Amino acid sequence: MRKALITGVTGQDGSYLVELLLGEGYEVHGIIRRASTFNTSRIEHVYQDPHVEGTRFFLHYGDLADANTIRKLIYKIRPDEIYNFGAQSHVRVSFDIPEYTANITGLGALRILEAIKDYEGETGAKVKFYQASSSELFGSAPPPQNELTPFQPRSPYGVAKLFAFHTTKNYREAYGIFAVNGILFNHESPRRGETFVTRKITKGIADIVAGRADKIYLGNLDAKRDWGYAPEFVEAMWRMLQHEAPEDFVIGTGEAHTVREFCELGFHHAGIGDWQKYVAIVHRYFRPTEVDYLLADPRKAREKLGWYARTKFADLVKIMVDADMKINGVKQ
């Protein structure tokens, strides 16, 4: 039975990957940070009591700021694959806490790779490593962006991800580690965090319909993004580690839309035509340096991994609006 270790297991991508790996017959281990309250709602439906025979999903306390604990867990679990989703992942917030973002999002990957290097050297075992890179690496680079596009990050988050990207590539070339970067463009779902713009919009729409809110407060409506469906994107991550050789891949839909279009479609699906009167623009939600246009060129992933995005933009918006309507008990 193959073993996988996931950092950031309680997040959107972590929860979908747990489902996929359990379905593929893996034993899955996730790292969670110790806190006074649990943040495990996304994985509660797959969590299994570790005392029950046949359990294949286990949680461990750890932190990407703590190299010693990460090292101990790798030596203890002996994973075949490691997926690094752990990060301070909010781009706008990274301007407020740049040092913390650099420490977790950037140096976190280094700590894992250094532990893998030593573990492989001492045991002779091999570990495949997936680094969650981001389209924010491209920043102001003109679209469409592919694996050969020069990186021009425009935020502390993007800069930290760039450090992690090159660290992953360096450890692959220097030490022969099967280490890959998945350069994923925006991928969304009903499990997206409520402070991210897509979920902020769909939750806001549901709250307005339910009479719990009057406005949604947003920033740049003209930003264009390549938005896909998260469950499909985690499949691409898994395929990267099943590929015959470690390579970096751009993952996206090849289609871009503005935040304004997301709003318009979401409100329309909820039966609200005059959506502008429910949206207020707030300056503090703008970034000091904006990223205007991200559009993936995912041809390499299609050709080498056989992967392509199946869920269209309009369908993604409907999926997310319907899910938040259901949470609010709104019948459509």
C-alpha positions in Angstrom: 0.0 0.0 0.0 1.4 3.3 -1.1 1.7 6.1 1.6 1.2 9.8 1.0 1.9 12.7 3.3 0.0 16.0 2.8 0.8 19.4 4.3 -2.2 21.8 4.3 -4.5 18.8 4.4 -7.4 20.8 5.9 -7.5 23.2 3.0 -9.5 23.0 -0.2 -6.9 21.1 -2.3 -5.9 18.9 0.7 -9.4 17.7 1.3 -10.0 16.8 -2.4 -6.7 15.0 -2.6 -7.4 12.9 0.4 -10.6 11.7 -1.3 -8.7 10.9 -4.5 -5.8 9.1 -2.8 -8.1 7.0 -0.6 -10.0 6.0 -3.7 -6.7 4.9 -5.2 -6.0 2.7 -2.3 -3.4 4.8 -0.5 -2.7 5.2 3.2 -2.9 8.9 3.7 -1.3 11.1 6.4 -2.0 14.7 6.9 -0.2 17.4 8.9 -2.3 19.9 10.9 -1.3 22.8 13.1 -2.1 22.6 16.8 -4.8 25.1 17.7 -7.4 25.6 20.4 -10.2 25.1 17.9 -10.4 22.5 15.1 -10.2 23.5 11.4 -11.0 20.1 10.0 -14.5 20.7 8.6 -13.4 19.9 5.0 -12.0 16.5 5.9 -14.5 15.3 8.6 -16.4 13.2 6.1 -13.4 11.1 5.4 -11.7 11.1 8.8 -11.5 7.7 10.4 -10.8 6.7 14.0 -7.2 5.7 14.1 -8.0 2.9 16.5 -10.4 1.2 14.1 -8.8 -1.7 12.1 -8.4 -0.9 8.4 -8.2 2.9 8.9 -6.2 4.5 6.1 -6.3 8.2 7.0 -4.3 9.7 9.9 -3.6 13.2 11.1 -0.4 14.4 12.8 0.5 17.7 14.5 3.2 19.7 12.7 4.1 23.1 11.3 6.1 24.1 8.2 8.0 26.5 10.5 9.3 23.6 12.5 11.9 21.7 10.5 12.6 19.1 13.2 9.0 17.9 13.4 8.7 17.7 9.6 11.8 15.6 9.6 10.6 13.3 12.3 7.3 12.7 10.5 9.0 11.8 7.3 11.2 9.3 9.0 8.3 7.9 11.0 5.7 7.6 8.2 8.1 6.7 5.4 5.9 8.2 2.7 6.1 7.3 -1.0 4.7 10.7 -2.0 4.6 14.1 -0.3 2.2 16.9 -1.4 3.1 20.4 -0.1 0.0 22.5 0.1 0.9 24.2 3.4 1.2 28.0 2.9 0.0 31.4 3.8 -1.9 31.4 0.6 -3.9 34.7 0.5 -2.2 37.1 -1.9 -3.6 40.3 -0.5 -2.8 39.3 3.0 0.8 38.6 2.0 1.3 42.3 1.7 0.3 42.7 5.4 2.4 39.8 6.7 5.3 39.4 4.2 7.8 37.9 6.6 5.5 35.2 7.8 4.5 34.5 4.2 8.1 34.1 3.2 8.8 31.8 6.1 5.9 29.4 5.6 5.2 29.6 1.8 8.9 29.8 0.8 11.1 28.2 3.4 8.5 25.6 4.2 9.3 23.8 0.9 13.0 24.0 1.7 12.5 22.4 5.0 10.6 19.5 3.5 13.1 19.0 0.6 16.1 19.1 3.0 14.4 16.3 5.1 13.7 14.3 2.0 17.4 14.6 0.8 18.7 13.3 4.2 16.0 10.6 4.4 16.8 9.2 1.0 20.5 9.4 1.6 20.3 7.5 4.9 17.6 4.9 4.0 18.0 4.4 0.3 14.2 5.0 -0.1 12.8 7.2 -2.7 10.1 9.9 -2.1 8.2 11.8 -4.8 7.6 15.4 -3.9 4.9 17.7 -5.2 5.2 21.5 -4.7 2.1 23.6 -5.1 3.3 26.4 -7.2 1.0 29.2 -8.4 0.1 31.3 -11.4 1.0 34.2 -9.2 4.6 33.4 -10.2 3.8 35.0 -13.6 2.5 38.3 -12.2 2.8 40.9 -14.9 4.1 38.6 -17.6 1.9 38.9 -20.7 -0.6 36.1 -21.3 -1.0 33.3 -22.2 1.6 31.9 -19.7 3.2 28.4 -20.0 6.2 26.6 -18.6 8.6 28.8 -20.6 7.1 32.2 -19.6 9.5 34.3 -17.5 8.3 34.8 -13.9 7.4 38.3 -12.8 5.7 38.0 -9.4 3.9 41.0 -8.0 3.3 40.2 -4.3 5.2 38.8 -1.3 3.2 35.6 -1.8 4.3 35.3 -5.5 7.9 36.0 -4.5 7.8 33.3 -1.7 6.3 30.8 -4.2 9.1 31.7 -6.6 11.7 30.7 -4.0 9.9 27.4 -3.4 9.7 26.8 -7.1 13.4 27.2 -7.7 14.2 25.3 -4.5 12.2 22.4 -5.8 13.9 22.5 -9.2 17.3 22.8 -7.6 16.9 19.8 -5.3 15.7 17.8 -8.3 18.8 18.6 -10.3 21.3 18.6 -7.4 20.2 15.5 -5.5 18.1 13.5 -8.0 14.9 13.9 -6.0 11.7 13.2 -7.9 10.4 16.7 -7.2 7.9 18.6 -9.4 6.2 22.0 -9.5 2.5 22.2 -10.4 2.0 25.7 -11.6 -1.7 25.9 -11.0 -3.9 28.7 -12.1 -6.9 29.7 -10.0 -9.0 26.7 -9.0 -12.2 27.0 -7.0 -15.0 25.0 -5.4 -17.6 25.2 -2.6 -14.7 24.4 -0.2 -12.8 27.5 -1.1 -12.0 29.8 1.9 -14.6 32.5 2.4 -12.0 35.4 2.1 -11.1 34.4 -1.5 -12.9 36.5 -4.0 -14.9 33.7 -5.7 -16.3 32.3 -2.5 -16.7 35.8 -1.1 -19.0 36.5 -4.1 -21.0 33.2 -4.0 -21.5 33.3 -0.2 -22.4 37.0 -0.4 -25.0 36.2 -3.1 -26.5 33.5 -0.9 -26.5 35.8 2.1 -28.3 38.5 0.1 -30.9 36.2 -1.1 -31.5 34.9 2.4 -31.8 38.4 3.7 -28.6 38.2 5.8 -26.6 40.8 4.0 -27.1 43.9 1.8 -23.7 44.2 0.0 -20.6 42.4 -1.1 -17.5 44.4 -0.6 -14.9 43.8 -3.4 -11.7 45.2 -4.9 -10.6 45.1 -8.5 -13.5 43.9 -10.7 -11.4 44.0 -13.9 -8.8 41.5 -12.9 -8.9 38.5 -15.3 -8.2 35.0 -14.1 -8.2 31.5 -15.5 -10.6 29.8 -13.1 -11.0 26.0 -13.0 -12.7 23.4 -10.7 -10.5 22.2 -7.8 -11.3 18.5 -7.8 -10.1 18.2 -11.4 -6.9 20.1 -10.5 -5.9 17.7 -7.7 -6.1 14.9 -10.3 -3.5 16.7 -12.3 -1.2 16.9 -9.2 -1.5 13.2 -8.7 -0.8 12.5 -12.3 2.4 14.5 -12.1 3.8 12.1 -9.5 2.8 9.1 -11.6 4.6 10.5 -14.7 7.7 8.6 -15.7 10.0 11.6 -15.0 9.8 14.6 -12.8 8.7 17.7 -14.8 7.0 21.0 -14.0 3.5 21.6 -15.5 1.2 24.5 -16.0 -2.4 23.6 -15.0 -5.3 25.7 -16.1 -8.4 25.9 -18.4 -7.0 28.1 -21.1 -9.9 30.5 -20.7 -9.9 33.7 -18.6 -12.7 35.8 -17.2 -13.0 39.0 -15.0 -14.2 39.2 -11.5 -17.0 41.3 -12.9 -18.1 38.4 -15.1 -18.0 36.1 -12.1 -20.4 38.5 -10.2 -22.7 38.9 -13.2 -23.1 35.2 -13.7 -23.4 34.4 -10.0 -26.2 37.0 -9.4 -28.0 36.0 -12.6 -28.0 32.3 -11.6 -29.5 33.4 -8.3 -32.3 35.3 -10.1 -30.9 38.8 -9.5 -30.4 41.0 -12.6 -29.3 44.3 -11.3 -26.2 43.0 -9.5 -24.3 46.3 -9.4 -26.4 47.8 -6.6 -25.3 44.9 -4.3 -21.6 45.3 -4.9 -19.4 48.0 -3.3 -15.8 48.7 -4.3 -13.5 49.1 -1.3 -10.0 50.4 -1.9 -8.3 48.3 0.8 -9.1 45.2 -1.2 -6.9 46.4 -4.0 -3.3 45.1 -4.0 -0.4 47.6 -3.9 0.8 45.9 -7.1 -2.0 44.3 -9.2 -1.9 41.3 -11.4 -4.1 42.1 -14.3 -4.4 39.1 -16.5 -3.5 35.4 -15.9 -4.3 32.9 -18.6 -2.9 29.4 -18.8 -1.5 27.6 -21.8 -1.9 24.0 -20.5 -0.9 22.1 -23.7 2.0 20.3 -22.0 -0.3 18.8 -19.4 -2.7 17.6 -22.1 0.1 16.1 -24.2 2.1 14.5 -21.4 -0.4 13.8 -18.6 -3.5 13.4 -20.7 -5.1 16.0 -18.4 -7.5 18.8 -19.3 -10.1 20.9 -17.5 -13.6 19.6 -18.0 -15.8 22.0 -16.0 -16.6 25.3 -17.8 -16.5 28.7 -16.1 -20.3 29.2 -16.1 -20.8 25.7 -14.6 -18.2 26.4 -11.9 -20.0 29.6 -10.8 -23.3 27.7 -10.7 -21.8 24.9 -8.6 -20.5 27.4 -6.0 -23.7 29.5 -5.9 -25.9 26.4 -5.5 -23.6 25.1 -2.7 -23.8 28.4 -0.7 -27.6 28.6 -1.3 -27.9 25.1 0.2 -25.8 26.1 3.2 -28.2 29.0 3.8 -31.3 26.8 3.3 -32.4 28.8 0.3 -34.5 26.8 -2.2 -34.0 27.6 -5.9 
